[in-house]
């Protein structure tokens, strides 16, 4: 099946209309919020958080917090 290539703006507008219609505005917005960029520098934060810790130490800390 060959279809014409629509401009991306048209595809986006159609997709948004369909999501609003099928999910409702609130749930469509919740869906879109999954794709926000976020903030901070996760790589640096992770490196700082786990610096000088072995995998066993990290697992042990997780297990302690779950109890």
mmCIF file of the N, C-alpha and C atoms, coordinates in Angstrom:
data_MODEL
# 
_entry.id   MODEL 
# 
loop_
_atom_site.group_PDB 
_atom_site.id 
_atom_site.type_symbol 
_atom_site.label_atom_id 
_atom_site.label_alt_id 
_atom_site.label_comp_id 
_atom_site.label_asym_id 
_atom_site.label_entity_id 
_atom_site.label_seq_id 
_atom_site.pdbx_PDB_ins_code 
_atom_site.Cartn_x 
_atom_site.Cartn_y 
_atom_site.Cartn_z 
_atom_site.occupancy 
_atom_site.B_iso_or_equiv 
_atom_site.pdbx_formal_charge 
_atom_site.auth_seq_id 
_atom_site.auth_comp_id 
_atom_site.auth_asym_id 
_atom_site.auth_atom_id 
_atom_site.pdbx_PDB_model_num 
ATOM 1   N N  . UNK A 1 1  ? 0.841   -1.174 0.000  1.00 0.00 ? 1  UNK A N  1 
ATOM 2   C CA . UNK A 1 1  ? 0.000   0.000  0.000  1.00 0.00 ? 1  UNK A CA 1 
ATOM 3   C C  . UNK A 1 1  ? 0.886   1.237  0.000  1.00 0.00 ? 1  UNK A C  1 
ATOM 4   N N  . UNK A 1 2  ? 0.755   2.043  -1.001 1.00 0.00 ? 2  UNK A N  1 
ATOM 5   C CA . UNK A 1 2  ? 1.544   3.267  -1.117 1.00 0.00 ? 2  UNK A CA 1 
ATOM 6   C C  . UNK A 1 2  ? 0.655   4.449  -0.756 1.00 0.00 ? 2  UNK A C  1 
ATOM 7   N N  . UNK A 1 3  ? 1.154   5.280  0.134  1.00 0.00 ? 3  UNK A N  1 
ATOM 8   C CA . UNK A 1 3  ? 0.412   6.482  0.510  1.00 0.00 ? 3  UNK A CA 1 
ATOM 9   C C  . UNK A 1 3  ? 1.297   7.688  0.307  1.00 0.00 ? 3  UNK A C  1 
ATOM 10  N N  . UNK A 1 4  ? 0.656   8.836  0.178  1.00 0.00 ? 4  UNK A N  1 
ATOM 11  C CA . UNK A 1 4  ? 1.413   10.075 0.048  1.00 0.00 ? 4  UNK A CA 1 
ATOM 12  C C  . UNK A 1 4  ? 2.063   10.412 1.381  1.00 0.00 ? 4  UNK A C  1 
ATOM 13  N N  . UNK A 1 5  ? 3.262   10.969 1.308  1.00 0.00 ? 5  UNK A N  1 
ATOM 14  C CA . UNK A 1 5  ? 3.959   11.405 2.517  1.00 0.00 ? 5  UNK A CA 1 
ATOM 15  C C  . UNK A 1 5  ? 3.387   12.744 2.942  1.00 0.00 ? 5  UNK A C  1 
ATOM 16  N N  . UNK A 1 6  ? 2.803   12.785 4.121  1.00 0.00 ? 6  UNK A N  1 
ATOM 17  C CA . UNK A 1 6  ? 2.274   14.033 4.659  1.00 0.00 ? 6  UNK A CA 1 
ATOM 18  C C  . UNK A 1 6  ? 3.393   14.782 5.366  1.00 0.00 ? 6  UNK A C  1 
ATOM 19  N N  . UNK A 1 7  ? 3.286   16.098 5.427  1.00 0.00 ? 7  UNK A N  1 
ATOM 20  C CA . UNK A 1 7  ? 4.254   16.852 6.227  1.00 0.00 ? 7  UNK A CA 1 
ATOM 21  C C  . UNK A 1 7  ? 4.126   16.443 7.703  1.00 0.00 ? 7  UNK A C  1 
ATOM 22  N N  . UNK A 1 8  ? 5.218   16.465 8.437  1.00 0.00 ? 8  UNK A N  1 
ATOM 23  C CA . UNK A 1 8  ? 5.199   16.052 9.838  1.00 0.00 ? 8  UNK A CA 1 
ATOM 24  C C  . UNK A 1 8  ? 4.222   16.860 10.676 1.00 0.00 ? 8  UNK A C  1 
ATOM 25  N N  . UNK A 1 9  ? 4.064   18.130 10.386 1.00 0.00 ? 9  UNK A N  1 
ATOM 26  C CA . UNK A 1 9  ? 3.128   18.948 11.161 1.00 0.00 ? 9  UNK A CA 1 
ATOM 27  C C  . UNK A 1 9  ? 1.711   18.401 11.036 1.00 0.00 ? 9  UNK A C  1 
ATOM 28  N N  . UNK A 1 10 ? 1.339   17.960 9.847  1.00 0.00 ? 10 UNK A N  1 
ATOM 29  C CA . UNK A 1 10 ? 0.004   17.373 9.646  1.00 0.00 ? 10 UNK A CA 1 
ATOM 30  C C  . UNK A 1 10 ? -0.141  16.059 10.410 1.00 0.00 ? 10 UNK A C  1 
ATOM 31  N N  . UNK A 1 11 ? 0.896   15.241 10.360 1.00 0.00 ? 11 UNK A N  1 
ATOM 32  C CA . UNK A 1 11 ? 0.864   13.967 11.079 1.00 0.00 ? 11 UNK A CA 1 
ATOM 33  C C  . UNK A 1 11 ? 0.729   14.219 12.574 1.00 0.00 ? 11 UNK A C  1 
ATOM 34  N N  . UNK A 1 12 ? 1.506   15.162 13.097 1.00 0.00 ? 12 UNK A N  1 
ATOM 35  C CA . UNK A 1 12 ? 1.443   15.480 14.527 1.00 0.00 ? 12 UNK A CA 1 
ATOM 36  C C  . UNK A 1 12 ? 0.063   15.984 14.924 1.00 0.00 ? 12 UNK A C  1 
ATOM 37  N N  . UNK A 1 13 ? -0.499  16.872 14.127 1.00 0.00 ? 13 UNK A N  1 
ATOM 38  C CA . UNK A 1 13 ? -1.821  17.414 14.439 1.00 0.00 ? 13 UNK A CA 1 
ATOM 39  C C  . UNK A 1 13 ? -2.882  16.314 14.418 1.00 0.00 ? 13 UNK A C  1 
ATOM 40  N N  . UNK A 1 14 ? -2.815  15.448 13.430 1.00 0.00 ? 14 UNK A N  1 
ATOM 41  C CA . UNK A 1 14 ? -3.775  14.346 13.337 1.00 0.00 ? 14 UNK A CA 1 
ATOM 42  C C  . UNK A 1 14 ? -3.615  13.394 14.520 1.00 0.00 ? 14 UNK A C  1 
ATOM 43  N N  . UNK A 1 15 ? -2.382  13.090 14.876 1.00 0.00 ? 15 UNK A N  1 
ATOM 44  C CA . UNK A 1 15 ? -2.130  12.185 16.001 1.00 0.00 ? 15 UNK A CA 1 
ATOM 45  C C  . UNK A 1 15 ? -2.656  12.773 17.305 1.00 0.00 ? 15 UNK A C  1 
ATOM 46  N N  . UNK A 1 16 ? -2.449  14.062 17.513 1.00 0.00 ? 16 UNK A N  1 
ATOM 47  C CA . UNK A 1 16 ? -2.934  14.716 18.731 1.00 0.00 ? 16 UNK A CA 1 
ATOM 48  C C  . UNK A 1 16 ? -4.455  14.679 18.783 1.00 0.00 ? 16 UNK A C  1 
ATOM 49  N N  . UNK A 1 17 ? -5.103  14.980 17.666 1.00 0.00 ? 17 UNK A N  1 
ATOM 50  C CA . UNK A 1 17 ? -6.573  14.919 17.625 1.00 0.00 ? 17 UNK A CA 1 
ATOM 51  C C  . UNK A 1 17 ? -7.070  13.512 17.962 1.00 0.00 ? 17 UNK A C  1 
ATOM 52  N N  . UNK A 1 18 ? -6.422  12.496 17.385 1.00 0.00 ? 18 UNK A N  1 
ATOM 53  C CA . UNK A 1 18 ? -6.828  11.112 17.649 1.00 0.00 ? 18 UNK A CA 1 
ATOM 54  C C  . UNK A 1 18 ? -6.630  10.728 19.119 1.00 0.00 ? 18 UNK A C  1 
ATOM 55  N N  . UNK A 1 19 ? -5.507  11.146 19.686 1.00 0.00 ? 19 UNK A N  1 
ATOM 56  C CA . UNK A 1 19 ? -5.272  10.843 21.099 1.00 0.00 ? 19 UNK A CA 1 
ATOM 57  C C  . UNK A 1 19 ? -6.305  11.515 21.985 1.00 0.00 ? 19 UNK A C  1 
ATOM 58  N N  . UNK A 1 20 ? -6.604  12.788 21.714 1.00 0.00 ? 20 UNK A N  1 
ATOM 59  C CA . UNK A 1 20 ? -7.630  13.491 22.497 1.00 0.00 ? 20 UNK A CA 1 
ATOM 60  C C  . UNK A 1 20 ? -8.975  12.776 22.385 1.00 0.00 ? 20 UNK A C  1 
ATOM 61  N N  . UNK A 1 21 ? -9.311  12.363 21.160 1.00 0.00 ? 21 UNK A N  1 
ATOM 62  C CA . UNK A 1 21 ? -10.601 11.713 20.928 1.00 0.00 ? 21 UNK A CA 1 
ATOM 63  C C  . UNK A 1 21 ? -10.670 10.358 21.637 1.00 0.00 ? 21 UNK A C  1 
ATOM 64  N N  . UNK A 1 22 ? -9.616  9.567  21.526 1.00 0.00 ? 22 UNK A N  1 
ATOM 65  C CA . UNK A 1 22 ? -9.632  8.205  22.058 1.00 0.00 ? 22 UNK A CA 1 
ATOM 66  C C  . UNK A 1 22 ? -9.340  8.132  23.557 1.00 0.00 ? 22 UNK A C  1 
ATOM 67  N N  . UNK A 1 23 ? -8.449  8.996  24.040 1.00 0.00 ? 23 UNK A N  1 
ATOM 68  C CA . UNK A 1 23 ? -8.040  8.922  25.444 1.00 0.00 ? 23 UNK A CA 1 
ATOM 69  C C  . UNK A 1 23 ? -8.675  9.986  26.325 1.00 0.00 ? 23 UNK A C  1 
ATOM 70  N N  . UNK A 1 24 ? -9.149  11.051 25.706 1.00 0.00 ? 24 UNK A N  1 
ATOM 71  C CA . UNK A 1 24 ? -9.585  12.213 26.474 1.00 0.00 ? 24 UNK A CA 1 
ATOM 72  C C  . UNK A 1 24 ? -8.388  13.130 26.696 1.00 0.00 ? 24 UNK A C  1 
ATOM 73  N N  . UNK A 1 25 ? -8.675  14.387 26.976 1.00 0.00 ? 25 UNK A N  1 
ATOM 74  C CA . UNK A 1 25 ? -7.602  15.378 27.097 1.00 0.00 ? 25 UNK A CA 1 
ATOM 75  C C  . UNK A 1 25 ? -6.647  15.026 28.242 1.00 0.00 ? 25 UNK A C  1 
ATOM 76  N N  . UNK A 1 26 ? -7.193  14.693 29.406 1.00 0.00 ? 26 UNK A N  1 
ATOM 77  C CA . UNK A 1 26 ? -6.347  14.441 30.579 1.00 0.00 ? 26 UNK A CA 1 
ATOM 78  C C  . UNK A 1 26 ? -5.380  13.292 30.334 1.00 0.00 ? 26 UNK A C  1 
ATOM 79  N N  . UNK A 1 27 ? -5.877  12.174 29.842 1.00 0.00 ? 27 UNK A N  1 
ATOM 80  C CA . UNK A 1 27 ? -4.995  11.025 29.612 1.00 0.00 ? 27 UNK A CA 1 
ATOM 81  C C  . UNK A 1 27 ? -4.045  11.258 28.445 1.00 0.00 ? 27 UNK A C  1 
ATOM 82  N N  . UNK A 1 28 ? -4.463  12.024 27.444 1.00 0.00 ? 28 UNK A N  1 
ATOM 83  C CA . UNK A 1 28 ? -3.558  12.355 26.344 1.00 0.00 ? 28 UNK A CA 1 
ATOM 84  C C  . UNK A 1 28 ? -2.397  13.200 26.868 1.00 0.00 ? 28 UNK A C  1 
ATOM 85  N N  . UNK A 1 29 ? -2.705  14.168 27.725 1.00 0.00 ? 29 UNK A N  1 
ATOM 86  C CA . UNK A 1 29 ? -1.643  15.000 28.307 1.00 0.00 ? 29 UNK A CA 1 
ATOM 87  C C  . UNK A 1 29 ? -0.715  14.143 29.165 1.00 0.00 ? 29 UNK A C  1 
ATOM 88  N N  . UNK A 1 30 ? -1.275  13.224 29.934 1.00 0.00 ? 30 UNK A N  1 
ATOM 89  C CA . UNK A 1 30 ? -0.441  12.314 30.734 1.00 0.00 ? 30 UNK A CA 1 
ATOM 90  C C  . UNK A 1 30 ? 0.488   11.502 29.832 1.00 0.00 ? 30 UNK A C  1 
ATOM 91  N N  . UNK A 1 31 ? -0.030  11.073 28.686 1.00 0.00 ? 31 UNK A N  1 
ATOM 92  C CA . UNK A 1 31 ? 0.781   10.336 27.721 1.00 0.00 ? 31 UNK A CA 1 
ATOM 93  C C  . UNK A 1 31 ? 1.936   11.204 27.223 1.00 0.00 ? 31 UNK A C  1 
ATOM 94  N N  . UNK A 1 32 ? 1.639   12.459 26.849 1.00 0.00 ? 32 UNK A N  1 
ATOM 95  C CA . UNK A 1 32 ? 2.676   13.358 26.331 1.00 0.00 ? 32 UNK A CA 1 
ATOM 96  C C  . UNK A 1 32 ? 3.744   13.660 27.376 1.00 0.00 ? 32 UNK A C  1 
ATOM 97  N N  . UNK A 1 33 ? 3.361   13.737 28.634 1.00 0.00 ? 33 UNK A N  1 
ATOM 98  C CA . UNK A 1 33 ? 4.315   14.091 29.687 1.00 0.00 ? 33 UNK A CA 1 
ATOM 99  C C  . UNK A 1 33 ? 5.404   13.043 29.866 1.00 0.00 ? 33 UNK A C  1 
ATOM 100 N N  . UNK A 1 34 ? 5.192   11.842 29.360 1.00 0.00 ? 34 UNK A N  1 
ATOM 101 C CA . UNK A 1 34 ? 6.233   10.813 29.427 1.00 0.00 ? 34 UNK A CA 1 
ATOM 102 C C  . UNK A 1 34 ? 7.470   11.202 28.642 1.00 0.00 ? 34 UNK A C  1 
ATOM 103 N N  . UNK A 1 35 ? 7.296   12.061 27.666 1.00 0.00 ? 35 UNK A N  1 
ATOM 104 C CA . UNK A 1 35 ? 8.368   12.341 26.719 1.00 0.00 ? 35 UNK A CA 1 
ATOM 105 C C  . UNK A 1 35 ? 9.044   13.681 26.947 1.00 0.00 ? 35 UNK A C  1 
ATOM 106 N N  . UNK A 1 36 ? 8.901   14.243 28.155 1.00 0.00 ? 36 UNK A N  1 
ATOM 107 C CA . UNK A 1 36 ? 9.589   15.497 28.430 1.00 0.00 ? 36 UNK A CA 1 
ATOM 108 C C  . UNK A 1 36 ? 11.068  15.221 28.624 1.00 0.00 ? 36 UNK A C  1 
ATOM 109 N N  . UNK A 1 37 ? 11.858  16.220 28.397 1.00 0.00 ? 37 UNK A N  1 
ATOM 110 C CA . UNK A 1 37 ? 13.306  16.082 28.453 1.00 0.00 ? 37 UNK A CA 1 
ATOM 111 C C  . UNK A 1 37 ? 13.812  15.859 29.872 1.00 0.00 ? 37 UNK A C  1 
ATOM 112 N N  . UNK A 1 38 ? 13.143  16.440 30.836 1.00 0.00 ? 38 UNK A N  1 
ATOM 113 C CA . UNK A 1 38 ? 13.624  16.328 32.205 1.00 0.00 ? 38 UNK A CA 1 
ATOM 114 C C  . UNK A 1 38 ? 14.658  17.402 32.499 1.00 0.00 ? 38 UNK A C  1 
ATOM 115 N N  . UNK A 1 39 ? 15.420  17.194 33.555 1.00 0.00 ? 39 UNK A N  1 
ATOM 116 C CA . UNK A 1 39 ? 16.406  18.196 33.938 1.00 0.00 ? 39 UNK A CA 1 
ATOM 117 C C  . UNK A 1 39 ? 17.557  17.507 34.656 1.00 0.00 ? 39 UNK A C  1 
ATOM 118 N N  . UNK A 1 40 ? 18.619  18.248 34.860 1.00 0.00 ? 40 UNK A N  1 
ATOM 119 C CA . UNK A 1 40 ? 19.769  17.724 35.587 1.00 0.00 ? 40 UNK A CA 1 
ATOM 120 C C  . UNK A 1 40 ? 20.701  16.928 34.695 1.00 0.00 ? 40 UNK A C  1 
ATOM 121 N N  . UNK A 1 41 ? 21.719  16.380 35.323 1.00 0.00 ? 41 UNK A N  1 
ATOM 122 C CA . UNK A 1 41 ? 22.719  15.582 34.625 1.00 0.00 ? 41 UNK A CA 1 
ATOM 123 C C  . UNK A 1 41 ? 22.764  14.211 35.301 1.00 0.00 ? 41 UNK A C  1 
ATOM 124 N N  . UNK A 1 42 ? 21.940  13.301 34.814 1.00 0.00 ? 42 UNK A N  1 
ATOM 125 C CA . UNK A 1 42 ? 21.810  11.990 35.449 1.00 0.00 ? 42 UNK A CA 1 
ATOM 126 C C  . UNK A 1 42 ? 23.143  11.249 35.491 1.00 0.00 ? 42 UNK A C  1 
ATOM 127 N N  . UNK A 1 43 ? 23.942  11.361 34.451 1.00 0.00 ? 43 UNK A N  1 
ATOM 128 C CA . UNK A 1 43 ? 25.207  10.634 34.409 1.00 0.00 ? 43 UNK A CA 1 
ATOM 129 C C  . UNK A 1 43 ? 26.122  11.072 35.543 1.00 0.00 ? 43 UNK A C  1 
ATOM 130 N N  . UNK A 1 44 ? 26.243  12.381 35.757 1.00 0.00 ? 44 UNK A N  1 
ATOM 131 C CA . UNK A 1 44 ? 27.086  12.887 36.846 1.00 0.00 ? 44 UNK A CA 1 
ATOM 132 C C  . UNK A 1 44 ? 26.494  12.506 38.200 1.00 0.00 ? 44 UNK A C  1 
ATOM 133 N N  . UNK A 1 45 ? 25.185  12.660 38.349 1.00 0.00 ? 45 UNK A N  1 
ATOM 134 C CA . UNK A 1 45 ? 24.544  12.308 39.621 1.00 0.00 ? 45 UNK A CA 1 
ATOM 135 C C  . UNK A 1 45 ? 24.744  10.830 39.946 1.00 0.00 ? 45 UNK A C  1 
ATOM 136 N N  . UNK A 1 46 ? 24.601  9.972  38.958 1.00 0.00 ? 46 UNK A N  1 
ATOM 137 C CA . UNK A 1 46 ? 24.796  8.533  39.156 1.00 0.00 ? 46 UNK A CA 1 
ATOM 138 C C  . UNK A 1 46 ? 26.242  8.239  39.541 1.00 0.00 ? 46 UNK A C  1 
ATOM 139 N N  . UNK A 1 47 ? 27.190  8.875  38.834 1.00 0.00 ? 47 UNK A N  1 
ATOM 140 C CA . UNK A 1 47 ? 28.601  8.660  39.151 1.00 0.00 ? 47 UNK A CA 1 
ATOM 141 C C  . UNK A 1 47 ? 28.920  9.114  40.572 1.00 0.00 ? 47 UNK A C  1 
ATOM 142 N N  . UNK A 1 48 ? 28.376  10.265 40.979 1.00 0.00 ? 48 UNK A N  1 
ATOM 143 C CA . UNK A 1 48 ? 28.600  10.765 42.343 1.00 0.00 ? 48 UNK A CA 1 
ATOM 144 C C  . UNK A 1 48 ? 27.956  9.843  43.378 1.00 0.00 ? 48 UNK A C  1 
ATOM 145 N N  . UNK A 1 49 ? 26.758  9.381  43.085 1.00 0.00 ? 49 UNK A N  1 
ATOM 146 C CA . UNK A 1 49 ? 26.009  8.553  44.024 1.00 0.00 ? 49 UNK A CA 1 
ATOM 147 C C  . UNK A 1 49 ? 26.677  7.199  44.260 1.00 0.00 ? 49 UNK A C  1 
ATOM 148 N N  . UNK A 1 50 ? 27.198  6.616  43.203 1.00 0.00 ? 50 UNK A N  1 
ATOM 149 C CA . UNK A 1 50 ? 27.751  5.266  43.301 1.00 0.00 ? 50 UNK A CA 1 
ATOM 150 C C  . UNK A 1 50 ? 29.276  5.220  43.262 1.00 0.00 ? 50 UNK A C  1 
ATOM 151 N N  . UNK A 1 51 ? 29.923  6.359  43.429 1.00 0.00 ? 51 UNK A N  1 
ATOM 152 C CA . UNK A 1 51 ? 31.385  6.403  43.389 1.00 0.00 ? 51 UNK A CA 1 
ATOM 153 C C  . UNK A 1 51 ? 31.960  5.500  44.478 1.00 0.00 ? 51 UNK A C  1 
ATOM 154 N N  . UNK A 1 52 ? 32.952  4.737  44.112 1.00 0.00 ? 52 UNK A N  1 
ATOM 155 C CA . UNK A 1 52 ? 33.685  3.882  45.052 1.00 0.00 ? 52 UNK A CA 1 
ATOM 156 C C  . UNK A 1 52 ? 32.813  2.828  45.733 1.00 0.00 ? 52 UNK A C  1 
ATOM 157 N N  . UNK A 1 53 ? 31.700  2.439  45.126 1.00 0.00 ? 53 UNK A N  1 
ATOM 158 C CA . UNK A 1 53 ? 30.858  1.385  45.689 1.00 0.00 ? 53 UNK A CA 1 
ATOM 159 C C  . UNK A 1 53 ? 30.855  0.193  44.736 1.00 0.00 ? 53 UNK A C  1 
ATOM 160 N N  . UNK A 1 54 ? 30.948  -0.981 45.320 1.00 0.00 ? 54 UNK A N  1 
ATOM 161 C CA . UNK A 1 54 ? 30.875  -2.196 44.505 1.00 0.00 ? 54 UNK A CA 1 
ATOM 162 C C  . UNK A 1 54 ? 29.410  -2.524 44.230 1.00 0.00 ? 54 UNK A C  1 
ATOM 163 N N  . UNK A 1 55 ? 29.193  -3.405 43.289 1.00 0.00 ? 55 UNK A N  1 
ATOM 164 C CA . UNK A 1 55 ? 27.834  -3.843 42.980 1.00 0.00 ? 55 UNK A CA 1 
ATOM 165 C C  . UNK A 1 55 ? 27.198  -4.504 44.202 1.00 0.00 ? 55 UNK A C  1 
ATOM 166 N N  . UNK A 1 56 ? 27.975  -5.290 44.927 1.00 0.00 ? 56 UNK A N  1 
ATOM 167 C CA . UNK A 1 56 ? 27.451  -5.943 46.132 1.00 0.00 ? 56 UNK A CA 1 
ATOM 168 C C  . UNK A 1 56 ? 26.997  -4.919 47.171 1.00 0.00 ? 56 UNK A C  1 
ATOM 169 N N  . UNK A 1 57 ? 27.747  -3.837 47.328 1.00 0.00 ? 57 UNK A N  1 
ATOM 170 C CA . UNK A 1 57 ? 27.362  -2.792 48.281 1.00 0.00 ? 57 UNK A CA 1 
ATOM 171 C C  . UNK A 1 57 ? 26.064  -2.114 47.857 1.00 0.00 ? 57 UNK A C  1 
ATOM 172 N N  . UNK A 1 58 ? 25.940  -1.850 46.579 1.00 0.00 ? 58 UNK A N  1 
ATOM 173 C CA . UNK A 1 58 ? 24.728  -1.203 46.060 1.00 0.00 ? 58 UNK A CA 1 
ATOM 174 C C  . UNK A 1 58 ? 23.520  -2.111 46.267 1.00 0.00 ? 58 UNK A C  1 
ATOM 175 N N  . UNK A 1 59 ? 23.667  -3.386 45.939 1.00 0.00 ? 59 UNK A N  1 
ATOM 176 C CA . UNK A 1 59 ? 22.572  -4.347 46.115 1.00 0.00 ? 59 UNK A CA 1 
ATOM 177 C C  . UNK A 1 59 ? 22.194  -4.443 47.589 1.00 0.00 ? 59 UNK A C  1 
ATOM 178 N N  . UNK A 1 60 ? 23.174  -4.473 48.464 1.00 0.00 ? 60 UNK A N  1 
ATOM 179 C CA . UNK A 1 60 ? 22.917  -4.550 49.902 1.00 0.00 ? 60 UNK A CA 1 
ATOM 180 C C  . UNK A 1 60 ? 22.118  -3.337 50.382 1.00 0.00 ? 60 UNK A C  1 
ATOM 181 N N  . UNK A 1 61 ? 22.473  -2.142 49.907 1.00 0.00 ? 61 UNK A N  1 
ATOM 182 C CA . UNK A 1 61 ? 21.736  -0.927 50.279 1.00 0.00 ? 61 UNK A CA 1 
ATOM 183 C C  . UNK A 1 61 ? 20.287  -0.981 49.787 1.00 0.00 ? 61 UNK A C  1 
ATOM 184 N N  . UNK A 1 62 ? 20.093  -1.480 48.586 1.00 0.00 ? 62 UNK A N  1 
ATOM 185 C CA . UNK A 1 62 ? 18.729  -1.608 48.043 1.00 0.00 ? 62 UNK A CA 1 
ATOM 186 C C  . UNK A 1 62 ? 17.915  -2.558 48.909 1.00 0.00 ? 62 UNK A C  1 
ATOM 187 N N  . UNK A 1 63 ? 18.502  -3.683 49.255 1.00 0.00 ? 63 UNK A N  1 
ATOM 188 C CA . UNK A 1 63 ? 17.789  -4.671 50.075 1.00 0.00 ? 63 UNK A CA 1 
ATOM 189 C C  . UNK A 1 63 ? 17.435  -4.114 51.448 1.00 0.00 ? 63 UNK A C  1 
ATOM 190 N N  . UNK A 1 64 ? 18.313  -3.328 52.054 1.00 0.00 ? 64 UNK A N  1 
ATOM 191 C CA . UNK A 1 64 ? 18.035  -2.716 53.357 1.00 0.00 ? 64 UNK A CA 1 
ATOM 192 C C  . UNK A 1 64 ? 16.855  -1.753 53.268 1.00 0.00 ? 64 UNK A C  1 
ATOM 193 N N  . UNK A 1 65 ? 16.792  -0.978 52.187 1.00 0.00 ? 65 UNK A N  1 
ATOM 194 C CA . UNK A 1 65 ? 15.708  0.006  52.034 1.00 0.00 ? 65 UNK A CA 1 
ATOM 195 C C  . UNK A 1 65 ? 14.360  -0.657 51.774 1.00 0.00 ? 65 UNK A C  1 
ATOM 196 N N  . UNK A 1 66 ? 14.374  -1.832 51.231 1.00 0.00 ? 66 UNK A N  1 
ATOM 197 C CA . UNK A 1 66 ? 13.119  -2.534 50.926 1.00 0.00 ? 66 UNK A CA 1 
ATOM 198 C C  . UNK A 1 66 ? 12.473  -3.137 52.167 1.00 0.00 ? 66 UNK A C  1 
ATOM 199 N N  . UNK A 1 67 ? 13.239  -3.282 53.233 1.00 0.00 ? 67 UNK A N  1 
ATOM 200 C CA . UNK A 1 67 ? 12.716  -3.912 54.457 1.00 0.00 ? 67 UNK A CA 1 
ATOM 201 C C  . UNK A 1 67 ? 11.985  -2.928 55.317 1.00 0.00 ? 67 UNK A C  1 
# 
